[in-house]
Amino acid sequence: MVEKLSELRPAGVRVLPVAGGVAALLALLYTPIAFTSMFFTVDADAPRLQVRLDALVAGEADVTGPGSVAAARTDDYRDQRVAMLVHTTTGSAALLLAAGQSIAASRGLRRGHRAVGRAYLAAVIISMGAAVVFLLRAPPVEHVGQVALSWQLWVLGLSTLGATLAGVLAARAGQVLAHRCWMTLALCFLLTAPALRLLWAALGPLLPDHDQLTRLDAGAVALAVLAPGAALLAGASVLNLTVPGRPRALGKPEFIAASVSLGGIVAVLLTRPDDVLTASGTPAVPPLYAWFHAGPALILLIVVLGLARRSAPAWRPVVVGVALAPLAAVASGRLLLSPVLGDVEGWLAGLMVAPGFPIVTALAVLLLRHGHRTPAPSIPSPVGRPTRSTSS
C-alpha cells in the first residue's frame, strides 16, 4: 500500500501555513533588530533598536541601569565584536531563510529550495560557531541565573546546529517528512532569540519589581518548554496521526503520564531554593522562575491531552515526552547540576536545559516510527531527486 503525501496532508499540513506565517512575521520584525544589534561596537552612534524598544516599554532606567543586559554585557560585546557581529548578522540571515523555506514548503513551492537550504546551513554553522567563540571568551555575568543561562545558550546553539544537520541528512535520504520536522525544530530554536527579547520587554511593565536580567531568565525558563514543545506539536501535525471521527476517551497511559507531569510540576514549585537570600535579604530565586516553568508545562500538557483524544495511539510518545519534561527539569537540576553549579544555579539550569530532552526524544521516536513516509512520485522532492514510495 503506497502512502502518498496527499493522504497525509488534510489534518497535518493545513496548520503549517499559519505557523509559517507567524514565524515569518516574527523573523521579519526581529531581523533589523538582530542585524544591527552589534553595530554599536564599531560605531558608537549606531542605533541600538532593542534598547530603544525596551526603553519605550519599560523605561530608560530599566534597560540601561543595574540589572540590565546593556549594563552587564556592553563591554563584553565590544571586546568580542567580531564574534558578535558575525553571530548576529548570519543568525538573522538564517532566521529569514528558514522562515521563507517554511512558508514555501507549506505551499508546495520547491524552486530554489536546495540553494536556499545550502545558504541556510552555511549561515547556521557560521552563526553558531561565532556564538561558541563568544561563550568561550566572555566572562560570566555576576547575576543570579546567568550561569544557568550560559548552559542553556550552549545547549541551544548545539541543538540548533544538530537539528539542522539532522534535517539535511533526512533530505538527502529522501525522507521529506522527517526533513520538515527537523527543520521545524531548528526554526523553533532560532526563534527563541526574538521570542526571548519580546518576553523581557513585555514583562517590564508587568513585573516592575524585577530587573531585566531576572525577566530574561524567567523568559528563558518558559522557552525551554515552549520552543521544543511547539516543534513537537508541529512534527506530530506533519506526520498526521489524527484519527477521523469522534474524540476517543483517554486511556490509562495518558492518565499515568498526566499524573507524572503534575507531580513533576509540583516538585518544581516545592524544590525552589527559597532559603538562599541576596545581600539585601530578598530571595535569590524569586517564585516567578518556578511559575514560568509550571505555567507553560501545564498549558502544553492540557493541549497535548486534548489533541490525544483525536489522535491514534501512535501519537502517545508526544504525551510521554511532554509529561516527562517537568520531572526531567527538577531531577537534573537537583541531582545532577546542583552539586556542580550550586543549589541556585543548578536548580535554574535544570529548568532552562532539561525540559527539551524528553520532548525532543519524543519527536525522534515519532520520526523513527513514521518519518520514512515519502511523497508520491508526482510531487517533486525538496532535494531535487526522485522520491521513493514506501509500501506495506
N, C-alpha and C positions, 0 to 999 in steps of 0.2 A: 504494500500500500504506500503510495507516494504522498509525503507530507509537503504540501505546497505552501508558499508564503501567503497566498490568498486565504488559505484555511486558518492561518494564524492571525490574520490581520484584524478581524472585526472588533474584538474586545481588547486586544493587546496594543495595537499600534495607534488606535484612534486617540489615545491620550498624549501621544508624542508631539503632535503639532503644538498643543497648548504648552506642554513642558518646554519644548524647544523655543517657543516664543518668549516664555518667561526668562529662560536662560539667556536668550539673545538680548532681551531688554536690559537685564541686569549687566550683561557684558558691555553693551553699548554705553550705558550710563557710567560704568566704572572705568572704562578704557582711558578716557582723558585724565582721570584722576591718577590711575596707576602709571600711565605712560610718562606723565610729567612729575610724578611724586618725588623723584630724586634729582630733578634739575637744579634745585637749590644748592646742591653740593658742589656745583661748578659755577653757578651764577646766583649770587646772594639775592638778586632782585627777582628771580624766577618765582612765579606764583605757586603756593602750596595749597592746592584745591581742597585736599582732605581737611587741612587745618581750618580753612575758611568755612567749609561746610560744618565742621564740628563747632566752630565758634558761633556760627549762625544759630545752631540748635541749642547748645549748652552754655555759651558764653565764652569770652576770651580767656578768663582766668582758668576755666576748666581744661582748656586744650593747650595752654602754654605754661601753667603753673606746676607746682609739685604734684606728682602722681599722674602726669600726662605722658603720652607717648613722645611728644615733641621734646619735653624736658629730659626724658630718660634716654632717648636714642639719637637725638640730632647730632651730637658729636661722633657717635659710633657710625652713623650713616656717612658723615663727611670723611671719617678715617677709612671707611671701606666703600668709597664712592664708586669705584669701578665695578665691584661685585654687585652693588645695589642697582646701579644704572643698567647693567646687563640683565639682572634678575627682573626688574620691573618692566623694562621695555619688551623683552622677549616673552615675559609672562603675560603681559596684556595682549601681545600678538597671538599667543597660544590660546588665550581665552576667547578672542574673537574668532579665530579659525575653528575652534571646537564648537562654538555656538552656531556658526554658519554651517558646519558639517551636520550638526544635529537637525537643523531645520531642513536642509537639503535631503538628508536621508529619510526623514519622516514624510517627505513629499515625493519620494522615489526619484529624485534627481541625482544622477551619477556622474555627469560631465565634470571632469576635473577633480574627481574625488581622490584619486591616488596622489595627484600632485599636491593638493591642499593637505592631504594626510601626511605626506612626507615633510612638508613645511611645518605642520603642527608638531610632528615628532621631533624635528630639529629644535623648534622653539622650546618644547618641554625639557629636552635634555639640557640645553644651554641654561634655561632659567633655573631649573632645579640644581644644576651644578653650581651656578653662582650663589644660590641660596645656601648651599652646603659650605661654600667658602666663607660667607658671612657668619654662619653659625659657628664655624671653627675659629674664626678670628675675633669676633666681637665679644667683649666681656659680658658677664651676666648682669642683669638689671637688679638693683637692690630693692626688691618689692615682692611681697607675698604673691606667690603664684607664677612668678616669671621663670623659675627653674622648671616647673611643670610645663609651662607654655613652650619652653625651648624643646622639651622632649616631644611635645605634640608637633612642633614645626619639623623636627627631624622625621618623625613617622609620616607626617603629611606629605613632605617632599618626596620621600622614598616611595610612598604608596601611590602618589600621582604618577611617578615615573613607572612603577611596576604595573599599574593598571593600564597605562598607555602601551607599554611593551606587550602585555597580555592581549590587548586589543589588536595590535599589529600582527602578532603570531596567529590569532584566530582568523584574521582576514586572509593571511597567506595560506591558511589551511582550508579556506573556503567556508568557514563557519560564520556565516553572516550574523546570525542572531547573537552568538557569543561575542563577536566583534562589537556589535552595537551595545551589548550590556557592559562590557569592559570599558568602552569609550565613554559611556554614560557615567560610570563610576569615576573615571578620571575627570570628567567635566564637573561632577559634583564636588570633587576635591578642589578643583581650580576655583570654583565659585565660592569656596569658603573665604577667600580673600575679600571680595566685595561684601559678602554677607556679614562677615565679622565687623567690618567698618561701618556698615549700615546699622548693625546692632548697637555698637558702642555709642554711636551718635544718637540713635533713637532712645536709648536708655538714659541719656543725660538728664532730660527733664523729669523722667520717671523715678530716677534714683539719685537725687541731688546730693545725698549724704555720702555717696561713694565716688572715688576719683576714677579717672578714665582708665587707668590700668586695671582696677578692680572690675570695671564693667567689661573690659577686654577679656579678662579671664573668665567672667561669667558667660560671655558670648561664646568663648572657645569651648566651655563645658557643654553648652547647648548644641553647638555644631558638631561636637564629637558623636552625638547621637543622630542629629538630623541629616547630616551630609551622607553618611553611609546608608542611613535608613531610606532616604529619598532614592538613592541609587538601587537599593534592593527592591523597592516597590516598582521602580521603573523597569528593572530587569524582569521581575515576575510578570509585569504587564506585557513586555515584549514577547516573552515566552508563551503568553496567553494560555494559562492553565485554568481559566474560568470555566465553570460548568453552566450551560444554559439551564433555564428553569427557575423554580422557586428556591430561595435560600435553604440550605440544609442546616440541621441543628449541629452545634459544635460538639465534638466528641471528647472523650476522656483525655486524649493527648493535648488538646487545646486548653482544657481546664487545668491540667497539670502545668503546662507552660505558663499560663496566666498566673497561677499561684506562685511559681518560681520567680516570675518577673516582679510581682507585687512584693514578694519577700525581699528581693534584691533592692527595690526602691526604698522600702522601709529601712533596710540595713544601711543604705547610703545616708539617709536622714539621721539615723541614730549613731553612726560612727564618725560623724563630723568632729574633728578635734577642737571642740569649743573651749577646752581648758587652756589653750595657748593664747596669750594676750600680747598685744603690742606694747611699746613703751608708754603709750598714753592710757593703757588699761582697757582698750577696746579689743574685742575678739579678732585674732589674726585671720581667722577664716569665718567671714560672715555667713549667716544662714543662706543667703541668696545663691551661693555656689551649689549647695545641695539641691535647692529647688530648681535651679537651672538645668540640673540633670533629671530630677524626678519628673518635672512637667513634660519635657519633650519625650522622655521614655514612656510615660503613661499615655500620652497622646498617640504615640506611634503604636503602642500595644493595642489601644482601642481601635485604631484604624485597621491594623493587621487582622484582629479578630473579626471585625466587621466584614472585611474582604474575604476572610477564610470561609465564611458562610456561603459564599458564591464560588468557591474555588475547589478544585479537585484535591484529594488527599496529597497529590504530588506537590502541592503548594505548602505543605506542612513545614519544610525547612525554614520558610520565611518566619513562621510563628516562633519556632525554636530559636532562631538567630536573634530575633528581637527580644524574646523573653530572657535570654542569657546575658544581654548587654549590661543591665544594672548589676547583676551578680559578678560579671567579669570586672566591672569597674571597682566595686568595693573589695573583692578578693585580691585583685592585683595591687590595688592601692595599699591595702593594709598588710598583706602578707609578703608581697614581693618588692614593692617600691619604697615603702616607709623605712625598712631597715637600711636602704641605700641613701634616700634623699631626706629622711626625717619625717615625722608624723604629718606635718602640714603639707609639704611639697609632695610627699609620696601619695597621700590621700588625693590631692588635687591632680597629680599625674595620672592616677588611676581613672579619674573621671574624664580627663582630656584625651587619654590614649586608648584605654582598653575597650570601650563600648564598640568600636568599629571592628574588632577582631571577630567576634561571633557573627556579626551582621554580614561582613564580607565573606566569611566562611560559608554562610548560608547561601549567598549568591554563587559562590564557587560550586557548592553541591548542586544547586539548580542547573548550572551550566554543564556539569559533568553528566547529569542525567538527561538534559533536554537540549543542550547547546549544539548538538550535532545536527539539528534540523537545518535544512538548507532551502533556499528559494527554488521555485520551479525554474526549469531551464529557460523559460521565456522571459524571465526577469533578469536583467544584467547584474552580474556580481560587482560589488563596490571595489574589488581588487582587480577587475579587468580580465578575468579569466573565466572560462565556463564553469558553472557550478554543478555539483553532483547531487542528484536527488538520492535520498535515503529511502529504502524500502523496508518494510517489515512484514 
